[in-house]
Amino acid sequence: MSATEVMEECAETARERREEERLRNVNLDDWLPITSSRTAKWYYSAFHNVTAMVGAGVLGLPFAMSQLGWPAGAAAIASSFAITLYTLWQLVELHEPAPGGGGGKRFDRRGGWWRRRT
């Protein structure tokens, strides 16, 4: 390698390190559009969740029921309901308010059975 190539490689490494440092120091809330305003209402979230579940459910329900029959189809619907409630609970538990506001939980900070298994 020539001296010029070594200098160019060092300069490129320095640029990459500066960029990594800059990205580490960026506040996530400053550039993440979903958290920048924090003006969402509860009914926005409810509408989104309902349309997401109803859309997939309405399209897949007739075929699923025709393949499974009434007993297994009803069990599948009940288990889907339970899974939906569980994921709703997780979303509520994972909600973090604005910095300094207190409250909010994150599973990676809480411990619990999922933490002890790893």
C-alpha positions in Angstrom: 0.0 0.0 0.0 1.2 3.4 -0.8 1.2 6.3 1.7 -1.6 8.0 -0.1 -3.8 4.9 0.1 -3.0 4.5 3.9 -3.9 8.2 4.4 -7.2 7.8 2.5 -8.1 4.7 4.5 -7.4 6.5 7.8 -9.5 9.5 6.7 -12.4 7.2 5.7 -12.2 5.4 9.1 -12.2 8.7 10.9 -15.3 9.9 8.9 -17.1 6.6 9.8 -16.2 7.0 13.5 -17.5 10.6 13.5 -20.7 9.6 11.8 -21.2 6.7 14.3 -20.6 9.1 17.2 -23.0 11.7 15.7 -25.7 9.0 15.4 -25.2 7.8 18.9 -25.7 11.3 20.2 -28.9 12.0 18.3 -32.0 12.1 20.4 -34.4 9.5 19.0 -37.5 11.6 19.7 -36.0 14.5 17.6 -36.2 12.6 14.4 -38.7 9.8 14.9 -41.9 11.3 13.5 -44.2 9.0 15.4 -43.0 10.3 18.8 -42.1 13.9 17.9 -45.5 15.4 18.4 -47.1 13.2 21.1 -50.6 14.5 20.3 -52.3 11.2 19.4 -55.6 10.4 21.0 -56.7 7.1 22.4 -59.3 6.7 19.6 -56.6 7.0 16.9 -55.0 3.9 18.3 -58.3 2.1 18.8 -59.3 2.8 15.2 -56.0 1.6 13.9 -56.1 -1.6 16.0 -59.7 -2.4 15.0 -59.1 -1.8 11.3 -56.0 -3.9 11.4 -57.7 -6.9 13.1 -61.0 -6.6 11.2 -59.3 -6.4 7.8 -57.3 -9.6 8.2 -60.1 -11.3 10.1 -62.9 -10.5 7.7 -60.8 -11.7 4.7 -59.6 -14.9 6.3 -62.5 -16.0 8.5 -64.8 -17.6 5.8 -62.0 -19.8 4.5 -60.7 -20.7 7.9 -64.2 -21.7 9.1 -64.8 -23.7 6.0 -61.6 -25.6 6.5 -61.8 -26.1 10.3 -65.5 -26.6 10.8 -67.6 -25.1 13.7 -65.8 -26.5 16.8 -62.2 -26.0 15.7 -63.1 -22.7 14.0 -64.7 -21.4 17.2 -61.7 -22.5 19.1 -59.4 -20.7 16.6 -61.4 -17.5 17.0 -61.3 -17.7 20.8 -57.5 -18.3 20.7 -57.1 -15.4 18.3 -59.1 -13.2 20.7 -56.8 -14.3 23.6 -53.7 -13.6 21.6 -55.0 -10.2 20.6 -55.8 -9.3 24.3 -52.3 -10.4 25.3 -50.6 -8.3 22.6 -52.8 -5.4 23.6 -51.6 -5.8 27.2 -48.0 -5.8 26.0 -48.5 -2.6 24.0 -50.0 -0.9 27.1 -47.1 -2.2 29.3 -44.5 -1.1 26.8 -45.9 2.4 26.4 -43.3 5.0 27.5 -44.4 8.6 28.0 -42.2 11.6 27.2 -38.8 11.7 29.0 -39.1 12.8 32.5 -42.8 12.0 32.7 -42.3 8.8 34.7 -44.4 5.7 34.3 -44.1 3.4 31.4 -42.4 0.0 31.3 -40.1 -1.9 29.1 -39.7 -5.7 29.2 -36.0 -5.5 28.8 -35.8 -3.4 32.0 -38.3 -5.4 34.1 -37.1 -8.9 34.3 -39.7 -11.6 34.7 -39.8 -15.1 33.2 -38.8 -14.0 29.7 -35.7 -12.3 31.2 -34.7 -15.3 33.3 -34.8 -17.7 30.3 -32.1 -16.0 28.4 
